[in-house]
Amino acid sequence: MIQFHTKEFNQLTTNELYEILRLRAEVFVVEQNCVYQDIDNKDQKALHILGIKNDKIVAYARVFKANDYFEYASIGRIVIHPKERNNKYGYQLVEVAIKAINVHFKAFTIAISAQEHLEKFYNNLGFKRNGKSYLEDGIPHIYMIRE
């Protein structure tokens, strides 16, 4: 069973931060074969959503209030450990992130920069494409809004 926790940057333990960065690198850099600067000095402003199963972080996202990343509140770095993807934790993770934005930031319009192949996944969570696709770090992305 997975449990979700929301933490500010300064509430993360050293081990949690290490696990988060390792998971992000494992998926976004190694698995997707994409060289990019993951450590972008935005983690300090974000709320961090940790999905923990058997004492390991297997799901993660970070959320921002409006104007800290996009014009609207936003969710980013949404990632599920490869061995856990068949458990539908992605839906739970995004739902927890949406609720965190609603509660902590009192915001209900949410933006994401989604990998284009995940458009239907995000449609199922209420996000709609807004504009044309674009390349971000060599991967086709789309800007999506949930109102």
N, C-alpha and C positions, 0 to 999 in steps of 0.2 A: 504494500500500500504506500502511496506517495503522500507526503505532507508538504504543504507550501508555506513558506515564511517570507515576509517582506521586511527588508532591512535597509537602513541608510548605510552609506559607504563606511562611516566610522563605527558602525555596529558589526561589520563583518569581521570574523576572526581571520588571522593570517592563513589558517588552513582553508577556510571557506574561499577567501580570495584566490588562493593558489588553485583550488579545485575549479573555480569559475574560469580563471584564465586558461587552465589546462583544457577544459571542455570546449571553450570557445576556439582555442587554437586547433584542437583535434578535429573539429568539424569545419570551421570556416577557413582555416589555412591548409591543413593536411588533406582532409577528405575532399574538399572542394578545389584543391590545388590552386589556391588563390593567395598570392603574396600581397598582404596589405597590413597597415598599421592598426592592429586591434586596440592597443593601449593608446587611447586618443584624448586623455585628460578630461573625458566626460563622465567617467564612472563616479567621480567625486560628487557630481550634481544629481546623479540618478538615485532612484529607489531600486533596489535589487530584489527580484523575485526568485527564490530558490526552491526548487522541487527536490525534496530529499527522500530517498528510498534506501533502506538498509544502510543508513549512515553515510550515504554518498549523494552528491549533487548530480542528479540525472536530468534535470530540466532547469532552464534559466532564462530570464529575460530582464531587461532593465527598462525603467519607465522614467519619463521626464515630464515636468510641467510645461505649459505653453511657453514658447520662446527660449527654452533651454536647448532645444535641438531643432524643432520645427515651429511653425506659427502656432500649431495646436499641440496639446499634450500628445505624447507619443510613446510607442513601445519599440524597442530595438533589441538586437542581439538575441533574438528568440532561438533557442537551441534545445534539442532533446538528444541525449546520448544515443548513439546509433543502435545499441542493443535494446533500447527501451521504446523505439519508435512504434512498434506494433501495439502499444498499450494505450494509444490515443491521449497521451499526456499533453500533446501540443494544444488540444482544445482546452483542457483544464488550465494549462499554463496561461494561455491568452485570456481566458475568462477571469482568472485571478488578477492578471495585470490590468484588465479593464476595470475591475472592481477597485483595485488599488488607486488607479487614477481618479475614479469617481469619489472615493472616500478621502484620500490625502490631498488631492488638488481641486476637488469640487468641479471637475471638468468632465464633459460628456462627449465632446467632439474629439476624436483621437485620430492621429495620423500614423502611418507606417510607410517605410520604404521596403516593399516586399520583393523577394525574388519572384520573377514573373511566373515561373512554373507552379508557384503556390497560390495563385490567384483564387482558385476555387476553394481551397482550404480557408482563406481569409474571407471570401464571400459568405461562407457558412457561419462566420462569426460576426457578420454584419458590416464588413468593410467593402467599399466599392472603389473600383479603379477611378483615378482622377488624373487624366492626361495620358500621354504617350509613354511607351516604355523607354528606358534609358539604361546605359551601361554604368554600373557601379562596381569598381574593382574587377572589371572584365566580365561581370555576370549581369544578364538582363534583369532589370528591376522595374517595378511600377510603384507610383505613389498612390496610396489608398487612404480613404477617409471613412471613419465610422461616426455617424451622427446620432 
